[in-house]
Amino acid sequence: QVQLVESGGGLVQAGGSLRLSCASSRRTFSNYNMGWFRQAPGKERDFVARINWSGGNTNYADSVKGRFTISRDNAKNTLYLQMNRLKPEDTAVYYCAASSRWSDSVVGYGYWGQGTQVTVSS
């Protein structure tokens, strides 16, 4: 089992920045590829970014490329998402997830956090 806890969400004006964190309780965190997803009200949960177990490979959704950066610190069992130049359409609940696969799909991830709300005002 991998328990994940997100933090760092909040209310920010358009153009601002936020940094999300996802802490894992297990030392096996470094064994997993990690992803960030988001879900806006009334919409499906969408892929945002992913990073492989070592941090050497990353991938982003087109909608956030160039604005968001995913990273991880395996010594601290923590995943991050730096979000810059935020837009109102980035408003959603953000979830971190862990997977033994290299996947950009919701079904590819077996472990999920509880989510953190990000609201971007115009």
Phi and psi in radians as a Rosetta constraint file:
Dihedral C 1 N 2 CA 2 C 2 CIRCULARHARMONIC -2.146 0.35
Dihedral N 2 CA 2 C 2 N 3 CIRCULARHARMONIC 2.071 0.35
Dihedral C 2 N 3 CA 3 C 3 CIRCULARHARMONIC -1.734 0.35
Dihedral N 3 CA 3 C 3 N 4 CIRCULARHARMONIC 2.307 0.35
Dihedral C 3 N 4 CA 4 C 4 CIRCULARHARMONIC -2.178 0.35
Dihedral N 4 CA 4 C 4 N 5 CIRCULARHARMONIC 2.361 0.35
Dihedral C 4 N 5 CA 5 C 5 CIRCULARHARMONIC -2.282 0.35
Dihedral N 5 CA 5 C 5 N 6 CIRCULARHARMONIC 2.048 0.35
Dihedral C 5 N 6 CA 6 C 6 CIRCULARHARMONIC -1.544 0.35
Dihedral N 6 CA 6 C 6 N 7 CIRCULARHARMONIC 2.698 0.35
Dihedral C 6 N 7 CA 7 C 7 CIRCULARHARMONIC -2.708 0.35
Dihedral N 7 CA 7 C 7 N 8 CIRCULARHARMONIC 2.927 0.35
Dihedral C 7 N 8 CA 8 C 8 CIRCULARHARMONIC 1.810 0.35
Dihedral N 8 CA 8 C 8 N 9 CIRCULARHARMONIC -0.082 0.35
Dihedral C 8 N 9 CA 9 C 9 CIRCULARHARMONIC -1.237 0.35
Dihedral N 9 CA 9 C 9 N 10 CIRCULARHARMONIC 2.996 0.35
Dihedral C 9 N 10 CA 10 C 10 CIRCULARHARMONIC 2.871 0.35
Dihedral N 10 CA 10 C 10 N 11 CIRCULARHARMONIC -2.899 0.35
Dihedral C 10 N 11 CA 11 C 11 CIRCULARHARMONIC -1.820 0.35
Dihedral N 11 CA 11 C 11 N 12 CIRCULARHARMONIC 2.266 0.35
Dihedral C 11 N 12 CA 12 C 12 CIRCULARHARMONIC -2.491 0.35
Dihedral N 12 CA 12 C 12 N 13 CIRCULARHARMONIC 2.639 0.35
Dihedral C 12 N 13 CA 13 C 13 CIRCULARHARMONIC -1.374 0.35
Dihedral N 13 CA 13 C 13 N 14 CIRCULARHARMONIC 2.698 0.35
Dihedral C 13 N 14 CA 14 C 14 CIRCULARHARMONIC -0.972 0.35
Dihedral N 14 CA 14 C 14 N 15 CIRCULARHARMONIC 2.398 0.35
Dihedral C 14 N 15 CA 15 C 15 CIRCULARHARMONIC 1.620 0.35
Dihedral N 15 CA 15 C 15 N 16 CIRCULARHARMONIC -0.199 0.35
Dihedral C 15 N 16 CA 16 C 16 CIRCULARHARMONIC -1.475 0.35
Dihedral N 16 CA 16 C 16 N 17 CIRCULARHARMONIC -3.022 0.35
Dihedral C 16 N 17 CA 17 C 17 CIRCULARHARMONIC -2.319 0.35
Dihedral N 17 CA 17 C 17 N 18 CIRCULARHARMONIC 2.669 0.35
Dihedral C 17 N 18 CA 18 C 18 CIRCULARHARMONIC -2.512 0.35
Dihedral N 18 CA 18 C 18 N 19 CIRCULARHARMONIC 2.661 0.35
Dihedral C 18 N 19 CA 19 C 19 CIRCULARHARMONIC -2.151 0.35
Dihedral N 19 CA 19 C 19 N 20 CIRCULARHARMONIC 2.047 0.35
Dihedral C 19 N 20 CA 20 C 20 CIRCULARHARMONIC -1.601 0.35
Dihedral N 20 CA 20 C 20 N 21 CIRCULARHARMONIC 2.555 0.35
Dihedral C 20 N 21 CA 21 C 21 CIRCULARHARMONIC -2.177 0.35
Dihedral N 21 CA 21 C 21 N 22 CIRCULARHARMONIC 2.668 0.35
Dihedral C 21 N 22 CA 22 C 22 CIRCULARHARMONIC -2.412 0.35
Dihedral N 22 CA 22 C 22 N 23 CIRCULARHARMONIC 1.916 0.35
Dihedral C 22 N 23 CA 23 C 23 CIRCULARHARMONIC -1.718 0.35
Dihedral N 23 CA 23 C 23 N 24 CIRCULARHARMONIC 2.398 0.35
Dihedral C 23 N 24 CA 24 C 24 CIRCULARHARMONIC -1.922 0.35
Dihedral N 24 CA 24 C 24 N 25 CIRCULARHARMONIC 2.533 0.35
Dihedral C 24 N 25 CA 25 C 25 CIRCULARHARMONIC -1.528 0.35
Dihedral N 25 CA 25 C 25 N 26 CIRCULARHARMONIC -0.107 0.35
Dihedral C 25 N 26 CA 26 C 26 CIRCULARHARMONIC -1.976 0.35
Dihedral N 26 CA 26 C 26 N 27 CIRCULARHARMONIC 2.482 0.35
Dihedral C 26 N 27 CA 27 C 27 CIRCULARHARMONIC -1.159 0.35
Dihedral N 27 CA 27 C 27 N 28 CIRCULARHARMONIC -0.339 0.35
Dihedral C 27 N 28 CA 28 C 28 CIRCULARHARMONIC -1.315 0.35
Dihedral N 28 CA 28 C 28 N 29 CIRCULARHARMONIC 0.069 0.35
Dihedral C 28 N 29 CA 29 C 29 CIRCULARHARMONIC -0.852 0.35
Dihedral N 29 CA 29 C 29 N 30 CIRCULARHARMONIC -0.716 0.35
Dihedral C 29 N 30 CA 30 C 30 CIRCULARHARMONIC -1.225 0.35
Dihedral N 30 CA 30 C 30 N 31 CIRCULARHARMONIC -0.154 0.35
Dihedral C 30 N 31 CA 31 C 31 CIRCULARHARMONIC -1.439 0.35
Dihedral N 31 CA 31 C 31 N 32 CIRCULARHARMONIC -0.222 0.35
Dihedral C 31 N 32 CA 32 C 32 CIRCULARHARMONIC -1.901 0.35
Dihedral N 32 CA 32 C 32 N 33 CIRCULARHARMONIC 2.508 0.35
Dihedral C 32 N 33 CA 33 C 33 CIRCULARHARMONIC -1.351 0.35
Dihedral N 33 CA 33 C 33 N 34 CIRCULARHARMONIC 2.560 0.35
Dihedral C 33 N 34 CA 34 C 34 CIRCULARHARMONIC -2.197 0.35
Dihedral N 34 CA 34 C 34 N 35 CIRCULARHARMONIC 2.638 0.35
Dihedral C 34 N 35 CA 35 C 35 CIRCULARHARMONIC -2.447 0.35
Dihedral N 35 CA 35 C 35 N 36 CIRCULARHARMONIC 2.753 0.35
Dihedral C 35 N 36 CA 36 C 36 CIRCULARHARMONIC -2.010 0.35
Dihedral N 36 CA 36 C 36 N 37 CIRCULARHARMONIC 2.372 0.35
Dihedral C 36 N 37 CA 37 C 37 CIRCULARHARMONIC -2.257 0.35
Dihedral N 37 CA 37 C 37 N 38 CIRCULARHARMONIC 2.873 0.35
Dihedral C 37 N 38 CA 38 C 38 CIRCULARHARMONIC -2.518 0.35
Dihedral N 38 CA 38 C 38 N 39 CIRCULARHARMONIC 2.653 0.35
Dihedral C 38 N 39 CA 39 C 39 CIRCULARHARMONIC -2.411 0.35
Dihedral N 39 CA 39 C 39 N 40 CIRCULARHARMONIC 2.026 0.35
Dihedral C 39 N 40 CA 40 C 40 CIRCULARHARMONIC -1.529 0.35
Dihedral N 40 CA 40 C 40 N 41 CIRCULARHARMONIC 2.764 0.35
Dihedral C 40 N 41 CA 41 C 41 CIRCULARHARMONIC -0.980 0.35
Dihedral N 41 CA 41 C 41 N 42 CIRCULARHARMONIC 2.262 0.35
Dihedral C 41 N 42 CA 42 C 42 CIRCULARHARMONIC 1.328 0.35
Dihedral N 42 CA 42 C 42 N 43 CIRCULARHARMONIC 0.128 0.35
Dihedral C 42 N 43 CA 43 C 43 CIRCULARHARMONIC -2.128 0.35
Dihedral N 43 CA 43 C 43 N 44 CIRCULARHARMONIC 2.925 0.35
Dihedral C 43 N 44 CA 44 C 44 CIRCULARHARMONIC -1.338 0.35
Dihedral N 44 CA 44 C 44 N 45 CIRCULARHARMONIC 2.819 0.35
Dihedral C 44 N 45 CA 45 C 45 CIRCULARHARMONIC -1.343 0.35
Dihedral N 45 CA 45 C 45 N 46 CIRCULARHARMONIC 2.203 0.35
Dihedral C 45 N 46 CA 46 C 46 CIRCULARHARMONIC -2.016 0.35
Dihedral N 46 CA 46 C 46 N 47 CIRCULARHARMONIC 2.605 0.35
Dihedral C 46 N 47 CA 47 C 47 CIRCULARHARMONIC -1.190 0.35
Dihedral N 47 CA 47 C 47 N 48 CIRCULARHARMONIC 2.422 0.35
Dihedral C 47 N 48 CA 48 C 48 CIRCULARHARMONIC -2.005 0.35
Dihedral N 48 CA 48 C 48 N 49 CIRCULARHARMONIC -0.943 0.35
Dihedral C 48 N 49 CA 49 C 49 CIRCULARHARMONIC -2.819 0.35
Dihedral N 49 CA 49 C 49 N 50 CIRCULARHARMONIC 2.768 0.35
Dihedral C 49 N 50 CA 50 C 50 CIRCULARHARMONIC -2.514 0.35
Dihedral N 50 CA 50 C 50 N 51 CIRCULARHARMONIC 2.771 0.35
Dihedral C 50 N 51 CA 51 C 51 CIRCULARHARMONIC -2.536 0.35
Dihedral N 51 CA 51 C 51 N 52 CIRCULARHARMONIC 2.467 0.35
Dihedral C 51 N 52 CA 52 C 52 CIRCULARHARMONIC -1.411 0.35
Dihedral N 52 CA 52 C 52 N 53 CIRCULARHARMONIC 3.097 0.35
Dihedral C 52 N 53 CA 53 C 53 CIRCULARHARMONIC -1.044 0.35
Dihedral N 53 CA 53 C 53 N 54 CIRCULARHARMONIC -0.577 0.35
Dihedral C 53 N 54 CA 54 C 54 CIRCULARHARMONIC -1.599 0.35
Dihedral N 54 CA 54 C 54 N 55 CIRCULARHARMONIC -0.253 0.35
Dihedral C 54 N 55 CA 55 C 55 CIRCULARHARMONIC 1.556 0.35
Dihedral N 55 CA 55 C 55 N 56 CIRCULARHARMONIC 0.039 0.35
Dihedral C 55 N 56 CA 56 C 56 CIRCULARHARMONIC -1.493 0.35
Dihedral N 56 CA 56 C 56 N 57 CIRCULARHARMONIC -0.143 0.35
Dihedral C 56 N 57 CA 57 C 57 CIRCULARHARMONIC -2.390 0.35
Dihedral N 57 CA 57 C 57 N 58 CIRCULARHARMONIC 2.248 0.35
Dihedral C 57 N 58 CA 58 C 58 CIRCULARHARMONIC -2.319 0.35
Dihedral N 58 CA 58 C 58 N 59 CIRCULARHARMONIC 2.828 0.35
Dihedral C 58 N 59 CA 59 C 59 CIRCULARHARMONIC -2.692 0.35
Dihedral N 59 CA 59 C 59 N 60 CIRCULARHARMONIC 2.490 0.35
Dihedral C 59 N 60 CA 60 C 60 CIRCULARHARMONIC -2.297 0.35
Dihedral N 60 CA 60 C 60 N 61 CIRCULARHARMONIC 2.650 0.35
Dihedral C 60 N 61 CA 61 C 61 CIRCULARHARMONIC -1.186 0.35
Dihedral N 61 CA 61 C 61 N 62 CIRCULARHARMONIC 2.584 0.35
Dihedral C 61 N 62 CA 62 C 62 CIRCULARHARMONIC -1.021 0.35
Dihedral N 62 CA 62 C 62 N 63 CIRCULARHARMONIC -0.573 0.35
Dihedral C 62 N 63 CA 63 C 63 CIRCULARHARMONIC -1.194 0.35
Dihedral N 63 CA 63 C 63 N 64 CIRCULARHARMONIC -0.323 0.35
Dihedral C 63 N 64 CA 64 C 64 CIRCULARHARMONIC -2.074 0.35
Dihedral N 64 CA 64 C 64 N 65 CIRCULARHARMONIC -0.078 0.35
Dihedral C 64 N 65 CA 65 C 65 CIRCULARHARMONIC -1.034 0.35
Dihedral N 65 CA 65 C 65 N 66 CIRCULARHARMONIC 2.300 0.35
Dihedral C 65 N 66 CA 66 C 66 CIRCULARHARMONIC 1.539 0.35
Dihedral N 66 CA 66 C 66 N 67 CIRCULARHARMONIC -0.224 0.35
Dihedral C 66 N 67 CA 67 C 67 CIRCULARHARMONIC -1.993 0.35
Dihedral N 67 CA 67 C 67 N 68 CIRCULARHARMONIC -0.604 0.35
Dihedral C 67 N 68 CA 68 C 68 CIRCULARHARMONIC -1.882 0.35
Dihedral N 68 CA 68 C 68 N 69 CIRCULARHARMONIC 2.591 0.35
Dihedral C 68 N 69 CA 69 C 69 CIRCULARHARMONIC -2.336 0.35
Dihedral N 69 CA 69 C 69 N 70 CIRCULARHARMONIC 2.172 0.35
Dihedral C 69 N 70 CA 70 C 70 CIRCULARHARMONIC -1.690 0.35
Dihedral N 70 CA 70 C 70 N 71 CIRCULARHARMONIC 2.465 0.35
Dihedral C 70 N 71 CA 71 C 71 CIRCULARHARMONIC -2.679 0.35
Dihedral N 71 CA 71 C 71 N 72 CIRCULARHARMONIC 2.967 0.35
Dihedral C 71 N 72 CA 72 C 72 CIRCULARHARMONIC -2.591 0.35
Dihedral N 72 CA 72 C 72 N 73 CIRCULARHARMONIC 2.674 0.35
Dihedral C 72 N 73 CA 73 C 73 CIRCULARHARMONIC -2.194 0.35
Dihedral N 73 CA 73 C 73 N 74 CIRCULARHARMONIC 1.726 0.35
Dihedral C 73 N 74 CA 74 C 74 CIRCULARHARMONIC -1.193 0.35
Dihedral N 74 CA 74 C 74 N 75 CIRCULARHARMONIC -0.449 0.35
Dihedral C 74 N 75 CA 75 C 75 CIRCULARHARMONIC -1.176 0.35
Dihedral N 75 CA 75 C 75 N 76 CIRCULARHARMONIC -0.486 0.35
Dihedral C 75 N 76 CA 76 C 76 CIRCULARHARMONIC -1.814 0.35
Dihedral N 76 CA 76 C 76 N 77 CIRCULARHARMONIC 0.053 0.35
Dihedral C 76 N 77 CA 77 C 77 CIRCULARHARMONIC 0.932 0.35
Dihedral N 77 CA 77 C 77 N 78 CIRCULARHARMONIC 0.764 0.35
Dihedral C 77 N 78 CA 78 C 78 CIRCULARHARMONIC -2.357 0.35
Dihedral N 78 CA 78 C 78 N 79 CIRCULARHARMONIC 2.424 0.35
Dihedral C 78 N 79 CA 79 C 79 CIRCULARHARMONIC -1.907 0.35
Dihedral N 79 CA 79 C 79 N 80 CIRCULARHARMONIC 2.565 0.35
Dihedral C 79 N 80 CA 80 C 80 CIRCULARHARMONIC -2.266 0.35
Dihedral N 80 CA 80 C 80 N 81 CIRCULARHARMONIC 2.721 0.35
Dihedral C 80 N 81 CA 81 C 81 CIRCULARHARMONIC -2.414 0.35
Dihedral N 81 CA 81 C 81 N 82 CIRCULARHARMONIC 1.880 0.35
Dihedral C 81 N 82 CA 82 C 82 CIRCULARHARMONIC -1.526 0.35
Dihedral N 82 CA 82 C 82 N 83 CIRCULARHARMONIC 2.130 0.35
Dihedral C 82 N 83 CA 83 C 83 CIRCULARHARMONIC -2.053 0.35
Dihedral N 83 CA 83 C 83 N 84 CIRCULARHARMONIC 2.026 0.35
Dihedral C 83 N 84 CA 84 C 84 CIRCULARHARMONIC -2.019 0.35
Dihedral N 84 CA 84 C 84 N 85 CIRCULARHARMONIC 2.837 0.35
Dihedral C 84 N 85 CA 85 C 85 CIRCULARHARMONIC 0.840 0.35
Dihedral N 85 CA 85 C 85 N 86 CIRCULARHARMONIC 0.895 0.35
Dihedral C 85 N 86 CA 86 C 86 CIRCULARHARMONIC -1.148 0.35
Dihedral N 86 CA 86 C 86 N 87 CIRCULARHARMONIC 2.579 0.35
Dihedral C 86 N 87 CA 87 C 87 CIRCULARHARMONIC -2.131 0.35
Dihedral N 87 CA 87 C 87 N 88 CIRCULARHARMONIC 2.726 0.35
Dihedral C 87 N 88 CA 88 C 88 CIRCULARHARMONIC -0.958 0.35
Dihedral N 88 CA 88 C 88 N 89 CIRCULARHARMONIC -0.578 0.35
Dihedral C 88 N 89 CA 89 C 89 CIRCULARHARMONIC -1.255 0.35
Dihedral N 89 CA 89 C 89 N 90 CIRCULARHARMONIC -0.106 0.35
Dihedral C 89 N 90 CA 90 C 90 CIRCULARHARMONIC -1.442 0.35
Dihedral N 90 CA 90 C 90 N 91 CIRCULARHARMONIC -0.102 0.35
Dihedral C 90 N 91 CA 91 C 91 CIRCULARHARMONIC -1.076 0.35
Dihedral N 91 CA 91 C 91 N 92 CIRCULARHARMONIC 2.175 0.35
Dihedral C 91 N 92 CA 92 C 92 CIRCULARHARMONIC -3.114 0.35
Dihedral N 92 CA 92 C 92 N 93 CIRCULARHARMONIC 2.974 0.35
Dihedral C 92 N 93 CA 93 C 93 CIRCULARHARMONIC -1.530 0.35
Dihedral N 93 CA 93 C 93 N 94 CIRCULARHARMONIC 2.240 0.35
Dihedral C 93 N 94 CA 94 C 94 CIRCULARHARMONIC -1.795 0.35
Dihedral N 94 CA 94 C 94 N 95 CIRCULARHARMONIC 2.312 0.35
Dihedral C 94 N 95 CA 95 C 95 CIRCULARHARMONIC -2.117 0.35
Dihedral N 95 CA 95 C 95 N 96 CIRCULARHARMONIC 2.445 0.35
Dihedral C 95 N 96 CA 96 C 96 CIRCULARHARMONIC -1.749 0.35
Dihedral N 96 CA 96 C 96 N 97 CIRCULARHARMONIC 2.708 0.35
Dihedral C 96 N 97 CA 97 C 97 CIRCULARHARMONIC -2.622 0.35
Dihedral N 97 CA 97 C 97 N 98 CIRCULARHARMONIC 2.684 0.35
Dihedral C 97 N 98 CA 98 C 98 CIRCULARHARMONIC -2.112 0.35
Dihedral N 98 CA 98 C 98 N 99 CIRCULARHARMONIC 2.524 0.35
Dihedral C 98 N 99 CA 99 C 99 CIRCULARHARMONIC -2.607 0.35
Dihedral N 99 CA 99 C 99 N 100 CIRCULARHARMONIC 2.592 0.35
Dihedral C 99 N 100 CA 100 C 100 CIRCULARHARMONIC -1.507 0.35
Dihedral N 100 CA 100 C 100 N 101 CIRCULARHARMONIC -0.113 0.35
Dihedral C 100 N 101 CA 101 C 101 CIRCULARHARMONIC -1.775 0.35
Dihedral N 101 CA 101 C 101 N 102 CIRCULARHARMONIC 2.911 0.35
Dihedral C 101 N 102 CA 102 C 102 CIRCULARHARMONIC -1.765 0.35
Dihedral N 102 CA 102 C 102 N 103 CIRCULARHARMONIC 1.644 0.35
Dihedral C 102 N 103 CA 103 C 103 CIRCULARHARMONIC -2.364 0.35
Dihedral N 103 CA 103 C 103 N 104 CIRCULARHARMONIC 2.596 0.35
Dihedral C 103 N 104 CA 104 C 104 CIRCULARHARMONIC -2.012 0.35
Dihedral N 104 CA 104 C 104 N 105 CIRCULARHARMONIC 0.372 0.35
Dihedral C 104 N 105 CA 105 C 105 CIRCULARHARMONIC -2.008 0.35
Dihedral N 105 CA 105 C 105 N 106 CIRCULARHARMONIC 2.537 0.35
Dihedral C 105 N 106 CA 106 C 106 CIRCULARHARMONIC -0.965 0.35
Dihedral N 106 CA 106 C 106 N 107 CIRCULARHARMONIC -0.718 0.35
Dihedral C 106 N 107 CA 107 C 107 CIRCULARHARMONIC -1.241 0.35
Dihedral N 107 CA 107 C 107 N 108 CIRCULARHARMONIC -0.205 0.35
Dihedral C 107 N 108 CA 108 C 108 CIRCULARHARMONIC -1.451 0.35
Dihedral N 108 CA 108 C 108 N 109 CIRCULARHARMONIC -0.081 0.35
Dihedral C 108 N 109 CA 109 C 109 CIRCULARHARMONIC -2.005 0.35
Dihedral N 109 CA 109 C 109 N 110 CIRCULARHARMONIC 2.298 0.35
Dihedral C 109 N 110 CA 110 C 110 CIRCULARHARMONIC -1.768 0.35
Dihedral N 110 CA 110 C 110 N 111 CIRCULARHARMONIC -0.267 0.35
Dihedral C 110 N 111 CA 111 C 111 CIRCULARHARMONIC -2.233 0.35
Dihedral N 111 CA 111 C 111 N 112 CIRCULARHARMONIC 2.349 0.35
Dihedral C 111 N 112 CA 112 C 112 CIRCULARHARMONIC -2.346 0.35
Dihedral N 112 CA 112 C 112 N 113 CIRCULARHARMONIC 2.588 0.35
Dihedral C 112 N 113 CA 113 C 113 CIRCULARHARMONIC -1.462 0.35
Dihedral N 113 CA 113 C 113 N 114 CIRCULARHARMONIC -3.121 0.35
Dihedral C 113 N 114 CA 114 C 114 CIRCULARHARMONIC -1.523 0.35
Dihedral N 114 CA 114 C 114 N 115 CIRCULARHARMONIC -0.217 0.35
Dihedral C 114 N 115 CA 115 C 115 CIRCULARHARMONIC 1.687 0.35
Dihedral N 115 CA 115 C 115 N 116 CIRCULARHARMONIC 2.668 0.35
Dihedral C 115 N 116 CA 116 C 116 CIRCULARHARMONIC -2.400 0.35
Dihedral N 116 CA 116 C 116 N 117 CIRCULARHARMONIC 2.371 0.35
Dihedral C 116 N 117 CA 117 C 117 CIRCULARHARMONIC -1.427 0.35
Dihedral N 117 CA 117 C 117 N 118 CIRCULARHARMONIC 2.308 0.35
Dihedral C 117 N 118 CA 118 C 118 CIRCULARHARMONIC -2.101 0.35
Dihedral N 118 CA 118 C 118 N 119 CIRCULARHARMONIC 2.156 0.35
Dihedral C 118 N 119 CA 119 C 119 CIRCULARHARMONIC -2.166 0.35
Dihedral N 119 CA 119 C 119 N 120 CIRCULARHARMONIC 2.182 0.35
Dihedral C 119 N 120 CA 120 C 120 CIRCULARHARMONIC -1.985 0.35
Dihedral N 120 CA 120 C 120 N 121 CIRCULARHARMONIC 2.055 0.35
Dihedral C 120 N 121 CA 121 C 121 CIRCULARHARMONIC -1.619 0.35
Dihedral N 121 CA 121 C 121 N 122 CIRCULARHARMONIC 2.603 0.35
